[in-house]
Amino acid sequence: MKGSCHCGAVTFEIGEAPEFLLECNCSVCRRVAAWWVYSDKVPITLNAPEGSTIAYAWGDKDLAFHSCKTCGCTTHWASLLDDKFAVNAKMCAPEDLKPLRIRHFDGADSWTLLD
């Protein structure tokens, strides 16, 4: 699966179909309406050239959400503690996402899967 922001400045490729997409209800994720695919679960190649994104870290500041500097799409988040990251699968073609299961994560309160 391939994905990109609207203008194409940030792109990524997911090397194999993930077992599921994760939808989180934390204060940031519910606003960007992302479906996350995690780099520690499947191989992902991320192409976000230096200066192509604006990063936003909040709360504990252990991760930063990245949005394209040109078109504003939130493309991924990156850990500020290690090399983990996740890409926003909603940047992929809808037909690639249709067969995938969406799991719901309570990032607002319990930090557990809700399904």
C-alpha positions in Angstrom: 0.0 0.0 0.0 1.2 3.5 -0.9 0.1 6.7 0.7 0.8 10.4 0.5 -0.4 13.8 1.7 -2.6 15.7 -0.7 0.2 17.5 -2.5 2.6 14.5 -2.5 5.4 16.1 -0.6 5.3 13.3 2.0 4.9 9.7 0.9 5.1 6.3 2.4 4.9 2.6 1.5 3.5 -0.1 3.7 5.4 -3.3 2.8 2.7 -5.8 3.8 -0.9 -5.6 4.7 -1.3 -4.8 8.4 -3.4 -7.1 10.6 -5.5 -4.0 11.5 -5.7 -0.2 11.5 -5.9 1.5 14.8 -8.3 4.4 15.5 -7.4 6.3 18.7 -9.7 8.6 20.6 -7.0 10.8 22.3 -7.4 14.5 22.0 -5.2 14.7 18.9 -6.1 11.5 17.0 -9.9 12.2 17.2 -9.3 15.6 15.7 -7.1 14.3 12.8 -9.4 11.2 12.3 -6.4 9.0 11.6 -6.2 5.3 11.1 -2.7 4.3 12.2 -0.3 1.6 10.9 2.7 1.0 13.2 6.3 0.6 12.1 7.0 -2.0 14.7 4.2 -4.2 13.3 4.8 -4.1 9.5 7.7 -2.7 7.3 7.1 0.9 6.4 9.2 3.2 4.2 8.6 6.8 5.1 9.7 9.6 2.8 9.3 12.9 4.7 12.2 15.1 3.5 13.8 17.5 6.0 11.6 20.6 6.2 8.6 19.0 4.5 6.5 18.7 7.7 5.6 20.7 10.8 5.9 18.6 14.0 3.6 19.0 17.0 4.4 17.5 20.4 2.1 17.8 23.4 1.5 16.4 26.9 4.5 14.2 27.9 6.2 15.2 24.6 7.2 11.6 23.8 5.9 11.7 20.3 5.4 14.3 17.6 2.6 14.4 15.0 3.8 15.5 11.6 1.7 17.4 9.1 2.7 18.4 5.6 4.0 22.0 5.6 2.3 22.6 2.2 -1.1 20.9 2.3 -1.6 20.4 6.0 -2.4 16.6 6.0 -1.3 14.8 9.1 0.8 12.0 7.6 2.5 10.3 10.6 3.7 10.5 14.1 7.2 9.8 15.3 8.4 8.8 18.8 10.8 11.3 20.4 12.2 8.5 22.5 13.1 5.8 20.0 12.8 5.0 16.3 9.1 4.0 16.3 6.6 5.7 14.1 3.1 5.2 12.6 1.7 6.4 9.3 -1.9 7.6 8.7 -3.5 5.0 6.5 -6.2 7.5 5.5 -3.5 8.8 3.2 -3.8 5.6 1.2 -6.3 4.8 -1.6 -9.8 3.9 -0.1 -9.9 0.6 -2.0 -6.6 -0.5 -0.2 -8.2 0.1 3.2 -11.6 -1.5 2.5 -10.6 -5.1 3.5 -8.8 -4.1 6.6 -10.2 -4.3 10.2 -10.3 -1.1 12.2 -9.6 -1.5 16.0 -10.5 1.2 18.5 -8.0 2.3 21.1 -9.0 4.3 24.2 -6.1 6.8 24.2 -8.2 9.3 26.1 -8.7 7.3 29.2 -7.8 3.6 29.8 -5.1 3.0 27.2 -6.7 -0.3 26.2 -8.2 -1.7 23.1 -12.0 -1.3 23.1 -12.9 -4.3 21.0 
